[in-house]
C-alpha cells in the first residue's frame, strides 16, 4: 500500500506552488505597461493578487516550518528509540560475551581434564605402579568432573534464562561430554584394582 506524501513533502510542495505563482505575478507586473487607465487598473488588480499570494506564501512558509518542526520531533523520537535499542544490543552483547567466556573456560578445563585422563590411562596400561597412581588420582578427577558438570549446568540455565538458545545447546553438549568423562572415570574405577 503506497503512502501519500508526508506532511513535510506536502507543505514543501504547496510552498513551491505558491512561490512559483508569486514569481509569475511579480514578473508580469514588472513587464506590465502603465500607459492607460485600463492598464493601470490591471496593474492594481495584479498588485492586489500579488499581496494575496504573498500572504498565502507566508502561510505556506509557516506550514512548512511547522512540518519541519514535526519532522524534527519525530526524528528525535526515532533517534532516542534507536539509541535505546543500541544500548540493549550492547548489554546483550556483554551478557553473551560473559557467558561465552564461561563456556570457553569450561571447555578448556574439560579438554585439559580429558587429556590428563588419557595420559593416565596410557600410564596405567604400561605398569602396575601407573595403575596405582591412576587409582589414587580418581577422587580428584571425579571432583574436577563434578565441578565442571555443575559449571556446565549453571551455564545451561543462565543461557536458557537469557534466551541464548545457541549457547544453551552448546552448554548442553558440553554437559553431555562431561557426563561421558564421568562415565569413563567410573569404568576406570571398576577396572583398576585397589593397591
ROSE-4610 file (N, C-alpha, C; in Angstrom, 1 decimal, always signed):
// ROSE-4610
residu = [X/X/X/X/X/X/X/X/X/X/X/X/X/X/X/X/X/X/X/X/X/X/X/X/X/X/X/X/X/X/X/X/X/X/X/X/X/X/X/X/X/X/X/X/X/X/X/X/X/X/X/X/X/X/X/X/X/X/X/X/X/X/X/X/X/X/X/X/X/X/X/X/X/X/X/X/X/X/X/X/X/X/X/X/X/X/X/X/X/X/X/X/X/X/X/X/X/X/X/X/X/X/X/X/X/X/X/X/X/X/X/X/X/X/X/X/X/X/X/X/X/X/X/X/X/X/X/X/X/X/X/X/X/X/X/X/X/X/X/X/X/X/X/X/X/X/X/X/X/X/X/X/X/X/X/X/X/X/X/X/X/X/X/X/X/X/X/X/X/X/X/X/X/X/X/X/X/X/X/X/X/X/X/X/X/X/X/X/X/X/X/X/X/X/X/X/X/X/X/X/X/X/X/X/X/X/X/X/X/X/X/X/X/X/X/X/X/X/X/X/X/X/X/X/X/X/X/X/X/X/X/X/X/X/X/X/X/X/X/X/X/X/X/X/X/X/X/X/X/X/X/X/X/X/X/X/X/X/X/X/X/X/X/X/X/X/X/X/X/X/X/X/X/X/X/X/X/X/X/X/X/X/X/X/X/X/X/X/X/X/X/X/X/X/X/X/X/X/X/X/X/X/X/X/X/X/X/X/X/X/X/X/X/X/X/X/X/X/X/X/X/X/X/X/X/X/X/X/X/X/X/X/X/X/X/X/X/X/X/X/X/X/X/X/X/X/X/X/X/X/X/X/X/X/X/X/X/X/X/X/X/X/X/X/X/X/X/X/X/X/X/X/X/X/X/X/X/X/X/X/X/X/X/X/X/X/X/X/X/X/X/X/X/X/X/X/X/X/X/X/X/X/X/X/X/X/X/X/X/X/X/X/X/X/X/X/X/X/X/X/X/X/X/X/X/X/X/X/X/X/X/X/X/X/X/X/X/X/X/X/X/X/X/X/X/X/X/X/X/X/X/X/X/X/X/X/X/X/X/X/X/X/X/X/X/X/X/X/X/X/X/X/X/X/X/X/X/X/X/X/X/X/X/X/X/X/X/X/X/X/X/X/X/X/X/X/X/X/X/X/X/X/X/X/X/X/X/X/X/X/X/X/X/X/X/X/X/X/X/X/X/X/X/X/X/X/X/X/X/X/X/X/X/X/X/X/X/X/X/X/X/X/X/X/X/X/X/X/X/X/X/X/X/X/X/X/X/X/X/X/X/X/X/X/X/X/X/X/X/X/X/X/X/X/X/X/X/X/X/X/X/X/X/X/X]
num = [1/1/1/2/2/2/3/3/3/4/4/4/5/5/5/6/6/6/7/7/7/8/8/8/9/9/9/10/10/10/11/11/11/12/12/12/13/13/13/14/14/14/15/15/15/16/16/16/17/17/17/18/18/18/19/19/19/20/20/20/21/21/21/22/22/22/23/23/23/24/24/24/25/25/25/26/26/26/27/27/27/28/28/28/29/29/29/30/30/30/31/31/31/32/32/32/33/33/33/34/34/34/35/35/35/36/36/36/37/37/37/38/38/38/39/39/39/40/40/40/41/41/41/42/42/42/43/43/43/44/44/44/45/45/45/46/46/46/47/47/47/48/48/48/49/49/49/50/50/50/51/51/51/52/52/52/53/53/53/54/54/54/55/55/55/56/56/56/57/57/57/58/58/58/59/59/59/60/60/60/61/61/61/62/62/62/63/63/63/64/64/64/65/65/65/66/66/66/67/67/67/68/68/68/69/69/69/70/70/70/71/71/71/72/72/72/73/73/73/74/74/74/75/75/75/76/76/76/77/77/77/78/78/78/79/79/79/80/80/80/81/81/81/82/82/82/83/83/83/84/84/84/85/85/85/86/86/86/87/87/87/88/88/88/89/89/89/90/90/90/91/91/91/92/92/92/93/93/93/94/94/94/95/95/95/96/96/96/97/97/97/98/98/98/99/99/99/100/100/100/101/101/101/102/102/102/103/103/103/104/104/104/105/105/105/106/106/106/107/107/107/108/108/108/109/109/109/110/110/110/111/111/111/112/112/112/113/113/113/114/114/114/115/115/115/116/116/116/117/117/117/118/118/118/119/119/119/120/120/120/121/121/121/122/122/122/123/123/123/124/124/124/125/125/125/126/126/126/127/127/127/128/128/128/129/129/129/130/130/130/131/131/131/132/132/132/133/133/133/134/134/134/135/135/135/136/136/136/137/137/137/138/138/138/139/139/139/140/140/140/141/141/141/142/142/142/143/143/143/144/144/144/145/145/145/146/146/146/147/147/147/148/148/148/149/149/149/150/150/150/151/151/151/152/152/152/153/153/153/154/154/154/155/155/155/156/156/156/157/157/157/158/158/158/159/159/159/160/160/160/161/161/161/162/162/162/163/163/163/164/164/164/165/165/165/166/166/166/167/167/167/168/168/168/169/169/169/170/170/170/171/171/171/172/172/172/173/173/173/174/174/174/175/175/175/176/176/176/177/177/177/178/178/178/179/179/179/180/180/180/181/181/181/182/182/182/183/183/183/184/184/184/185/185/185/186/186/186/187/187/187/188/188/188/189/189/189/190/190/190/191/191/191/192/192/192/193/193/193/194/194/194/195/195/195]
x = [+0.8/+0.0/+0.9/+0.7/+1.5/+1.0/+2.0/+1.6/+1.6/+0.7/+0.6/+1.8/+1.9/+3.1/+3.1/+4.2/+4.3/+3.9/+3.7/+3.3/+4.4/+5.6/+6.7/+6.7/+6.6/+6.6/+5.4/+4.2/+3.0/+3.2/+3.7/+3.9/+4.9/+6.0/+7.0/+6.5/+5.6/+5.0/+4.1/+3.3/+2.4/+3.1/+4.2/+5.0/+5.7/+6.2/+6.8/+5.8/+4.5/+3.5/+3.2/+3.0/+2.7/+3.9/+5.1/+6.3/+6.3/+6.0/+6.0/+5.0/+3.8/+2.7/+3.2/+3.8/+4.3/+5.3/+6.3/+7.3/+6.6/+5.7/+5.0/+4.3/+3.6/+2.8/+3.8/+4.9/+5.9/+6.5/+6.9/+7.4/+6.5/+5.2/+4.2/+4.0/+4.0/+3.8/+5.0/+6.2/+7.4/+7.3/+6.6/+6.5/+5.3/+4.4/+3.0/+3.2/+2.6/+2.6/+1.7/+2.0/+1.2/+0.8/+0.3/+0.0/-1.5/-2.3/-3.8/-4.4/-5.7/-6.5/-6.7/-7.0/-7.2/-6.0/-4.8/-3.6/-3.2/-3.5/-3.3/-4.2/-5.5/-6.5/-6.0/-5.5/-5.0/-3.8/-2.9/-1.7/-2.1/-3.2/-3.6/-4.2/-5.0/-5.6/-4.4/-3.4/-2.3/-1.5/-1.4/-0.7/-1.5/-2.8/-3.7/-3.5/-3.5/-3.3/-1.9/-0.9/+0.4/+0.4/-0.3/-0.4/-1.0/-2.1/-2.8/-1.9/-1.3/-0.4/+0.8/+1.3/+2.3/+1.9/+0.6/+0.1/-0.1/-0.5/-0.6/+0.8/+1.7/+3.1/+3.6/+3.3/+3.7/+3.0/+1.7/+1.0/+1.6/+2.0/+2.6/+4.0/+4.7/+6.0/+5.9/+4.9/+4.6/+4.2/+3.4/+3.1/+4.3/+5.2/+6.4/+7.3/+7.4/+8.2/+7.5/+6.2/+5.5/+5.8/+5.8/+6.0/+7.5/+8.4/+9.8/+10.0/+9.3/+9.3/+8.8/+7.7/+7.1/+8.0/+8.7/+9.6/+10.8/+11.3/+12.4/+12.0/+10.8/+10.4/+10.3/+9.7/+9.6/+11.0/+11.9/+13.2/+13.9/+13.7/+14.3/+13.7/+12.4/+11.8/+12.4/+12.6/+13.2/+14.6/+15.4/+16.8/+16.9/+16.0/+16.0/+15.7/+14.7/+14.4/+15.6/+16.2/+17.4/+18.5/+18.7/+19.8/+19.5/+18.2/+17.8/+18.1/+17.7/+17.9/+19.3/+20.2/+21.6/+22.2/+21.7/+22.2/+21.7/+20.5/+20.1/+20.9/+21.3/+22.2/+23.6/+24.1/+25.4/+25.3/+24.2/+24.0/+23.9/+23.2/+23.0/+24.3/+25.1/+26.4/+27.3/+27.3/+28.2/+27.8/+26.5/+26.0/+26.4/+26.2/+26.6/+28.1/+28.9/+30.3/+30.8/+30.1/+30.4/+30.1/+29.0/+28.6/+29.5/+29.9/+30.8/+32.2/+32.6/+33.9/+33.8/+32.7/+32.4/+32.5/+31.8/+31.8/+33.2/+33.9/+35.3/+36.2/+36.0/+36.8/+36.4/+35.1/+34.7/+35.2/+35.1/+35.6/+37.1/+37.8/+39.3/+39.6/+39.0/+39.2/+38.8/+37.7/+37.3/+38.3/+38.9/+39.9/+41.1/+41.5/+42.7/+42.5/+41.3/+41.0/+41.0/+40.4/+40.3/+41.7/+42.6/+44.0/+44.7/+44.5/+45.2/+44.7/+43.4/+42.9/+43.5/+43.6/+44.2/+45.6/+46.4/+47.8/+47.8/+46.9/+46.9/+46.5/+45.6/+45.2/+46.4/+47.2/+48.4/+49.4/+49.6/+50.5/+50.0/+48.7/+48.1/+48.2/+48.2/+48.4/+49.8/+50.8/+52.2/+52.7/+52.2/+52.7/+51.8/+52.0/+51.1/+51.3/+52.5/+52.7/+51.9/+51.8/+51.0/+49.5/+49.1/+47.7/+47.3/+48.3/+48.0/+48.0/+48.9/+48.9/+47.5/+47.1/+45.8/+44.7/+44.6/+43.6/+43.6/+44.8/+45.0/+44.5/+44.5/+44.0/+42.5/+41.9/+40.4/+39.6/+39.7/+38.9/+39.0/+40.2/+40.5/+39.8/+40.0/+39.5/+37.9/+37.4/+35.9/+35.4/+36.1/+35.7/+35.8/+36.9/+37.0/+35.9/+35.5/+34.4/+33.1/+32.9/+31.7/+31.6/+32.7/+32.7/+32.4/+33.0/+32.8/+31.3/+30.8/+29.4/+28.5/+28.8/+28.0/+28.1/+29.3/+29.5/+28.7/+28.8/+28.1/+26.5/+26.1/+24.6/+24.2/+25.1/+24.8/+24.8/+25.8/+25.8/+24.6/+24.2/+23.0/+21.8/+21.6/+20.5/+20.6/+21.8/+21.9/+21.6/+22.1/+21.8/+20.3/+19.7/+18.2/+17.5/+17.9/+17.2/+17.4/+18.6/+18.9/+18.3/+17.9/+17.3/+18.3/+19.6/+20.6/+20.5/+19.6/+19.4/+20.6/+21.4/+22.5/+23.6/+23.8/+24.7/+24.2/+22.9/+22.2/+22.5/+22.4/+22.7/+24.1/+25.0/+26.5/+26.8/+26.2/+26.4/+25.8/+24.7/+24.2/+25.1/+25.7/+26.6/+27.9/+28.3/+29.5/+29.1/+27.9/+27.4/+27.4/+27.0/+27.0/+28.4/+29.3/+30.7/+31.3/+31.0/+31.5/+30.8/+29.6/+28.9/+29.6/+30.0/+30.8/+32.1/+32.8/+34.1/+33.8/+32.7/+32.4/+32.2/+31.5/+31.2/+32.6/+33.5/+34.8/+35.6/+35.4/+36.1/+35.4/+34.2/+33.5/+34.0/+34.2/+34.8/+36.2/+37.0/+38.4/+38.4/+37.5/+37.4/+37.1/+36.3/+35.9/+37.0/+37.8/+38.8/+40.2/+40.4/+41.7/+41.6/+42.4/+42.3/+43.0/+42.4/+43.0/+44.3/+45.2/+46.5/+46.4]
y = [-1.2/+0.0/+1.2/+2.1/+3.3/+4.4/+5.0/+6.1/+7.4/+8.2/+9.6/+10.4/+11.6/+12.4/+12.8/+12.9/+13.2/+14.7/+15.0/+16.4/+17.4/+17.0/+17.8/+18.0/+16.9/+17.0/+17.8/+17.6/+18.3/+19.8/+20.2/+21.6/+22.2/+21.5/+22.0/+22.2/+21.2/+21.3/+22.5/+22.7/+23.9/+25.2/+25.2/+26.4/+26.7/+25.6/+25.8/+26.3/+25.8/+26.2/+27.7/+28.1/+29.5/+30.4/+29.9/+30.7/+30.9/+29.8/+29.9/+30.9/+30.9/+31.8/+33.3/+33.4/+34.8/+35.3/+34.5/+34.9/+35.2/+34.4/+34.7/+36.0/+36.3/+37.6/+38.7/+38.5/+39.6/+39.9/+38.9/+39.1/+39.9/+39.5/+40.1/+41.6/+41.9/+43.3/+44.2/+43.5/+44.3/+44.6/+43.8/+44.0/+44.7/+44.9/+45.5/+46.9/+47.3/+48.7/+49.5/+50.8/+51.7/+52.9/+52.7/+53.9/+54.3/+53.5/+53.8/+53.5/+54.0/+53.7/+52.2/+51.5/+50.1/+49.3/+49.7/+49.1/+49.3/+50.5/+50.8/+50.0/+49.8/+49.0/+47.6/+47.1/+45.7/+45.6/+46.5/+46.5/+46.6/+47.4/+47.5/+46.1/+45.5/+44.2/+43.2/+43.2/+42.3/+42.5/+43.8/+44.1/+43.5/+43.7/+43.1/+41.5/+40.9/+39.5/+39.1/+39.9/+39.6/+39.7/+40.7/+40.8/+39.5/+39.1/+37.9/+36.6/+36.5/+35.4/+35.5/+36.7/+36.9/+36.4/+36.8/+36.4/+34.8/+34.3/+32.8/+32.1/+32.8/+32.3/+32.3/+33.3/+33.4/+32.2/+32.0/+30.9/+29.6/+29.4/+28.1/+28.0/+29.1/+29.0/+28.6/+29.2/+28.8/+27.3/+26.9/+25.4/+24.6/+25.0/+24.2/+24.2/+25.3/+25.4/+24.5/+24.5/+23.6/+22.1/+21.8/+20.4/+20.1/+21.0/+20.7/+20.4/+21.2/+21.0/+19.6/+19.3/+17.9/+16.8/+17.1/+16.1/+16.0/+17.1/+17.1/+16.3/+16.6/+15.9/+14.4/+14.1/+12.6/+12.0/+12.7/+12.2/+12.0/+12.9/+12.8/+11.6/+11.4/+10.2/+8.9/+8.9/+7.7/+7.5/+8.6/+8.6/+8.1/+8.5/+8.0/+6.5/+6.1/+4.7/+3.8/+4.3/+3.6/+3.6/+4.7/+4.8/+3.8/+3.7/+2.8/+1.3/+1.1/-0.3/-0.6/+0.3/+0.1/-0.2/+0.5/+0.2/-1.3/-1.6/-3.0/-4.0/-3.7/-4.6/-4.7/-3.6/-3.6/-4.4/-4.3/-5.0/-6.5/-6.9/-8.3/-8.8/-8.0/-8.5/-8.7/-7.8/-8.0/-9.3/-9.4/-10.6/-11.9/-11.9/-13.1/-13.3/-12.2/-12.4/-13.0/-12.5/-13.1/-14.6/-15.0/-16.4/-17.2/-16.6/-17.3/-17.5/-16.5/-16.7/-17.9/-18.0/-19.1/-20.4/-20.4/-21.6/-22.0/-21.0/-21.3/-21.9/-21.2/-21.7/-23.1/-23.4/-24.8/-25.7/-25.4/-26.2/-26.5/-25.5/-25.6/-26.5/-26.3/-27.2/-28.6/-28.8/-30.2/-30.8/-30.1/-30.6/-31.0/-30.2/-30.5/-31.7/-31.8/-33.0/-34.3/-34.2/-35.3/-35.8/-34.8/-35.1/-35.7/-35.2/-35.8/-37.2/-37.5/-38.8/-39.8/-39.3/-40.1/-40.5/-39.5/-39.8/-40.8/-40.7/-41.6/-43.0/-43.0/-44.3/-45.0/-44.3/-44.8/-45.3/-44.6/-45.0/-46.2/-46.2/-47.4/-48.7/-48.6/-49.8/-50.3/-49.4/-49.8/-50.6/-50.2/-50.9/-50.8/-51.7/-51.7/-50.4/-49.8/-48.6/-47.5/-47.5/-46.5/-46.6/-47.9/-48.1/-47.6/-47.8/-47.3/-45.8/-45.2/-43.7/-43.2/-44.0/-43.6/-43.7/-44.8/-45.0/-44.0/-43.6/-42.6/-41.2/-41.0/-39.7/-39.6/-40.8/-40.8/-39.9/-39.8/-38.9/-37.5/-37.0/-35.7/-35.5/-36.4/-36.3/-36.3/-37.2/-37.2/-35.8/-35.3/-34.0/-32.9/-32.9/-31.9/-32.1/-33.3/-33.5/-33.0/-33.3/-32.8/-31.3/-30.6/-29.2/-28.6/-29.3/-28.9/-29.1/-30.3/-30.6/-29.5/-29.1/-28.1/-26.8/-26.4/-25.2/-25.3/-26.4/-26.5/-26.5/-27.0/-27.0/-25.5/-24.8/-23.4/-22.6/-22.8/-22.1/-22.4/-23.6/-24.0/-23.2/-23.1/-22.4/-20.9/-20.4/-18.9/-18.6/-19.5/-19.3/-19.4/-20.3/-20.5/-19.3/-18.8/-17.7/-16.4/-16.3/-15.1/-15.2/-16.4/-16.6/-16.8/-17.2/-17.5/-19.0/-19.4/-20.8/-21.5/-20.8/-21.5/-21.8/-20.9/-21.2/-22.2/-22.2/-23.2/-24.6/-24.8/-26.0/-26.4/-25.4/-25.7/-26.2/-25.5/-25.9/-27.3/-27.6/-29.0/-30.0/-29.7/-30.6/-30.8/-29.7/-29.8/-30.6/-30.4/-31.2/-32.7/-33.0/-34.4/-35.0/-34.2/-34.6/-34.9/-34.0/-34.2/-35.4/-35.7/-36.8/-38.1/-38.0/-39.1/-39.3/-38.2/-38.3/-39.0/-38.5/-39.1/-40.6/-41.0/-42.5/-43.2/-42.6/-43.2/-43.4/-42.4/-42.5/-43.6/-43.8/-44.9/-46.3/-46.3/-47.6/-47.8/-46.7/-46.8/-47.3/-46.8/-47.2/-48.7/-49.2/-50.6/-51.5/-51.0/-51.8/-51.7/-50.7/-50.6/-51.2/-52.3/-52.9/-51.9/-51.9/-51.1/-51.8/-50.9/-51.4/-52.0]
z = [+0.0/+0.0/+0.0/-1.0/-1.1/-0.2/+0.5/+1.4/+0.7/+1.1/+0.5/+0.9/+0.3/+0.7/+2.2/+2.8/+4.2/+4.3/+5.6/+5.9/+5.4/+5.6/+5.2/+3.6/+2.9/+1.5/+0.9/+1.5/+1.1/+1.4/+2.5/+2.9/+1.9/+1.6/+0.7/-0.7/-1.2/-2.5/-2.6/-1.5/-1.5/-1.5/-0.7/-0.7/-2.1/-2.7/-4.0/-5.0/-5.0/-5.9/-5.7/-4.4/-4.1/-4.5/-4.3/-4.7/-6.2/-7.0/-8.4/-8.9/-8.3/-8.6/-8.3/-7.1/-6.7/-7.7/-8.1/-9.1/-10.4/-10.8/-12.1/-12.1/-11.0/-10.9/-10.8/-10.0/-9.9/-11.2/-12.0/-13.3/-14.2/-14.2/-15.0/-14.7/-13.4/-13.0/-13.4/-13.4/-13.9/-15.4/-16.1/-17.6/-18.0/-17.1/-17.4/-17.8/-19.0/-19.4/-18.5/-18.3/-17.4/-18.2/-19.4/-20.3/-20.4/-19.8/-19.9/-18.6/-18.5/-17.3/-17.1/-18.2/-18.2/-17.8/-18.3/-17.9/-16.4/-15.9/-14.5/-13.6/-14.1/-13.3/-13.3/-14.4/-14.4/-13.5/-13.5/-12.6/-11.2/-10.9/-9.5/-9.1/-9.9/-9.7/-9.5/-10.3/-10.2/-8.9/-8.5/-7.2/-6.1/-6.1/-5.0/-5.0/-6.2/-6.3/-5.7/-6.0/-5.5/-4.0/-3.4/-2.0/-1.4/-2.0/-1.5/-1.6/-2.8/-2.9/-1.9/-1.7/-0.7/+0.7/+1.0/+2.3/+2.4/+1.2/+1.1/+1.2/+0.6/+0.7/+2.2/+2.9/+4.3/+5.1/+4.8/+5.5/+5.1/+3.8/+3.4/+4.0/+4.1/+4.8/+6.3/+6.9/+8.3/+8.4/+7.5/+7.5/+7.3/+6.4/+6.2/+7.4/+8.1/+9.3/+10.4/+10.5/+11.4/+11.0/+9.7/+9.3/+9.6/+9.4/+9.7/+11.2/+12.0/+13.5/+13.8/+13.2/+13.5/+13.0/+11.9/+11.3/+12.3/+12.8/+13.8/+15.0/+15.5/+16.8/+16.5/+15.4/+15.0/+14.9/+14.3/+14.1/+15.4/+16.4/+17.7/+18.4/+18.3/+18.9/+18.4/+17.0/+16.4/+16.8/+16.9/+17.3/+18.7/+19.6/+21.0/+21.1/+20.3/+20.2/+19.7/+18.7/+18.1/+19.1/+19.8/+20.8/+22.0/+22.4/+23.4/+23.0/+21.7/+21.2/+21.1/+20.7/+20.6/+22.0/+23.0/+24.4/+24.8/+24.4/+24.7/+24.0/+22.7/+22.0/+22.7/+23.1/+23.8/+25.1/+25.9/+27.1/+26.8/+25.8/+25.4/+25.0/+24.2/+23.7/+24.9/+25.8/+27.0/+27.8/+28.0/+28.7/+27.9/+26.6/+25.9/+25.9/+25.8/+25.9/+27.3/+28.3/+29.7/+29.7/+29.1/+29.1/+28.2/+27.1/+26.2/+26.9/+27.6/+28.4/+29.4/+30.0/+30.9/+30.1/+29.0/+28.1/+27.7/+27.2/+26.8/+27.9/+29.1/+30.2/+30.6/+30.6/+31.0/+29.9/+28.6/+27.6/+27.7/+28.0/+28.1/+29.2/+30.4/+31.5/+31.3/+30.5/+30.2/+29.2/+28.3/+27.4/+28.2/+29.1/+29.9/+30.7/+31.3/+32.1/+31.3/+30.1/+29.2/+28.8/+28.5/+28.1/+29.3/+30.5/+31.7/+31.9/+31.7/+31.9/+30.8/+29.6/+28.6/+28.9/+29.4/+29.7/+30.9/+31.9/+33.0/+32.5/+31.6/+31.0/+30.3/+29.6/+29.0/+30.0/+31.0/+32.1/+32.8/+33.0/+33.7/+32.9/+31.6/+30.8/+30.8/+31.0/+30.9/+32.1/+33.3/+34.5/+35.7/+36.7/+37.8/+38.7/+38.7/+39.5/+38.9/+37.6/+37.0/+37.3/+37.4/+37.7/+39.1/+40.0/+41.4/+41.4/+40.6/+40.5/+39.9/+38.9/+38.3/+39.3/+40.0/+41.0/+42.1/+42.5/+43.6/+43.2/+41.9/+41.4/+41.0/+41.1/+40.7/+41.5/+42.9/+43.6/+43.2/+42.9/+42.4/+41.1/+40.2/+38.8/+38.9/+39.7/+39.9/+40.4/+41.3/+41.9/+40.8/+40.0/+38.9/+37.9/+37.6/+36.6/+37.2/+38.5/+39.2/+39.1/+39.4/+39.3/+37.9/+37.0/+35.6/+35.2/+35.6/+35.3/+36.0/+37.2/+37.8/+37.1/+36.6/+35.9/+34.5/+33.9/+32.6/+32.8/+33.9/+34.2/+34.5/+35.3/+35.6/+34.3/+33.5/+32.2/+31.3/+31.3/+30.6/+31.1/+32.4/+33.0/+32.7/+32.8/+32.5/+31.1/+30.2/+28.7/+28.5/+29.1/+29.0/+29.5/+30.7/+31.3/+30.4/+29.8/+29.0/+27.6/+27.2/+25.9/+24.8/+25.2/+24.2/+23.9/+23.0/+22.7/+22.1/+21.2/+20.6/+21.7/+22.6/+23.7/+24.7/+24.8/+25.7/+25.1/+23.8/+23.1/+23.3/+23.2/+23.3/+24.8/+25.7/+27.2/+27.4/+26.8/+26.9/+26.3/+25.2/+24.5/+25.5/+26.0/+27.0/+28.2/+28.7/+29.8/+29.5/+28.3/+27.8/+27.7/+27.2/+27.1/+28.5/+29.4/+30.8/+31.5/+31.2/+31.7/+31.2/+29.9/+29.3/+30.0/+30.3/+31.1/+32.5/+33.1/+34.4/+34.3/+33.2/+33.0/+32.8/+32.0/+31.8/+33.2/+34.0/+35.3/+36.1/+36.0/+36.7/+36.1/+34.8/+34.3/+34.7/+34.8/+35.3/+36.7/+37.5/+38.9/+39.1/+38.2/+38.3/+37.7/+36.8/+36.1/+36.8/+37.6/+38.3/+39.7/+40.0/+41.3/+42.3/+43.5/+44.6/+45.1/+45.5/+46.0/+47.4]
